[in-house]
Amino acid sequence: MQRRDFLRRGGSLGAMAALTAAGWWPATAGAEDWNRAAFEAKNLEDVLKALGGRKAEASADVGIVAAEIAENGAVVPIAFSSRAAGVDQMAILIEKNPNMLAAVYQVPAGTLADFQTRVKMAQTSNVFVLARAGGRHLYAVKEIKVTLGGCGG
């Protein structure tokens, strides 16, 4: 490492430390705020309960776009959205994964509830997208088949 690079990086770290000490830079990423009970739940009812819901109802206002067959369970692309008014949270649940809840997204007011991500699937399974809108929980479900060896059969 060149002396110039060392001084530049050291100056950046020093500035970040000063901003953190002054309270202008967050000291943590907020990982302590995660919902452990929801992510450790093994079925839909337990996940829903941990997320603060009682029951979920199927809705055409929640949609999932994903391939019918995923050739690589380690990287399964999924797009999901909700047209329901007042959506403030969306979640992806994979029925046959060791931990059913794969992700939770907080949707700020005025934001379009439309996401794309990649999830890991252990095997062929139903994938649920859960949306919380106006205190109600709505969902859509789609079966995604995971093939072995990437042969598509």
C-alpha positions in Angstrom: 0.0 0.0 0.0 1.3 3.4 -0.9 1.6 6.1 1.8 -0.9 8.3 -0.1 -3.5 5.5 -0.1 -2.9 4.9 3.6 -3.4 8.5 4.5 -6.5 8.8 2.4 -8.1 5.7 3.9 -7.1 6.7 7.4 -8.6 10.1 7.0 -11.9 8.6 5.9 -12.0 6.3 8.9 -11.1 9.1 11.2 -14.0 11.2 9.8 -16.4 8.4 10.2 -15.3 7.8 13.8 -15.8 11.6 14.5 -19.3 11.6 12.9 -20.3 8.4 14.9 -19.1 9.9 18.2 -21.1 13.1 17.4 -24.2 11.0 16.8 -24.4 12.0 13.1 -23.5 8.6 11.8 -25.3 5.4 12.9 -23.2 3.2 15.1 -25.1 0.0 14.1 -27.0 -1.2 11.1 -30.1 -2.0 13.2 -29.6 -5.8 13.1 -30.8 -6.0 16.7 -34.3 -5.0 15.5 -35.0 -8.2 13.5 -38.0 -10.4 14.3 -36.3 -13.6 15.5 -39.7 -15.4 16.1 -40.9 -14.7 12.6 -37.7 -15.9 10.9 -37.6 -19.1 13.1 -41.3 -20.0 12.5 -41.9 -23.3 10.7 -45.4 -22.8 9.3 -47.6 -20.0 7.8 -49.7 -19.6 11.0 -46.7 -19.1 13.2 -45.1 -16.6 10.8 -48.3 -14.7 10.5 -48.7 -14.6 14.3 -45.1 -13.4 14.7 -45.7 -10.6 12.2 -48.7 -9.5 14.2 -51.5 -11.0 12.1 -54.3 -13.4 12.9 -55.4 -14.7 9.5 -54.5 -14.1 5.9 -56.8 -14.1 2.9 -56.0 -14.8 -0.7 -56.2 -11.7 -2.8 -55.9 -10.8 -6.5 -54.3 -7.6 -5.3 -51.1 -9.5 -4.5 -49.0 -10.9 -7.3 -46.0 -13.2 -7.9 -44.0 -13.5 -11.1 -41.6 -16.4 -11.1 -40.7 -19.2 -13.4 -42.6 -22.5 -13.0 -39.3 -24.4 -12.9 -36.2 -23.2 -11.2 -33.1 -25.0 -12.5 -30.9 -23.7 -9.6 -32.5 -23.7 -6.2 -29.7 -21.6 -4.8 -30.8 -18.6 -6.9 -34.5 -18.4 -7.7 -35.6 -15.0 -9.1 -39.0 -13.7 -7.9 -40.9 -10.5 -8.6 -43.8 -9.6 -6.4 -46.1 -6.7 -5.9 -49.4 -5.5 -4.3 -52.0 -3.1 -5.7 -53.8 -3.0 -2.3 -54.1 0.4 -0.8 -52.0 1.2 2.3 -49.4 -1.6 2.0 -46.8 -1.1 4.7 -45.1 -4.5 4.8 -44.5 -7.4 2.4 -42.9 -10.8 3.0 -41.8 -13.9 1.1 -42.5 -17.3 2.7 -41.2 -20.6 1.3 -43.2 -23.5 2.6 -40.6 -26.3 2.5 -37.5 -24.3 3.5 -36.1 -25.0 6.9 -37.2 -21.5 8.0 -40.3 -20.5 6.1 -39.8 -16.7 6.2 -37.3 -15.7 3.6 -37.6 -11.9 3.7 -39.6 -9.0 5.1 -39.8 -5.6 3.4 -41.1 -2.5 5.0 -42.9 -0.3 2.5 -42.9 3.5 3.3 -46.1 5.4 2.8 -46.4 6.6 -0.8 -44.0 3.9 -2.1 -45.0 1.5 -4.9 -45.1 -2.0 -3.4 -43.2 -3.7 -6.2 -40.1 -5.8 -5.6 -37.6 -8.2 -7.2 -35.2 -10.4 -5.4 -33.6 -13.9 -5.5 -34.3 -16.5 -2.9 -32.8 -19.9 -2.0 -35.2 -22.9 -2.2 -34.3 -26.3 -0.7 -36.8 -28.1 -2.9 -40.0 -27.8 -4.9 -42.4 -25.7 -2.8 -45.2 -23.3 -2.6 -44.0 -19.7 -2.4 -46.3 -17.2 -0.5 -46.1 -13.5 -0.8 -47.8 -11.8 2.2 -48.8 -8.2 2.1 -50.1 -6.2 5.1 -52.5 -3.5 4.0 -54.7 -1.5 6.4 -54.2 -4.0 9.2 -55.3 -7.0 7.0 -52.9 -9.6 5.7 -53.4 -10.6 2.0 -51.5 -13.3 0.2 -50.8 -14.9 -3.2 -49.2 -18.4 -3.6 -47.3 -20.0 -6.5 -45.7 -23.4 -6.7 -42.1 -23.3 -8.0 -40.5 -26.6 -9.0 -36.8 -26.9 -8.3 -34.9 -29.4 -10.5 -31.7 -31.2 -9.6 -28.7 -30.8 -11.8 -30.2 -27.9 -13.8 -31.5 -30.2 -16.5 -35.1 -28.8 -16.3 -36.7 -32.2 -16.2 
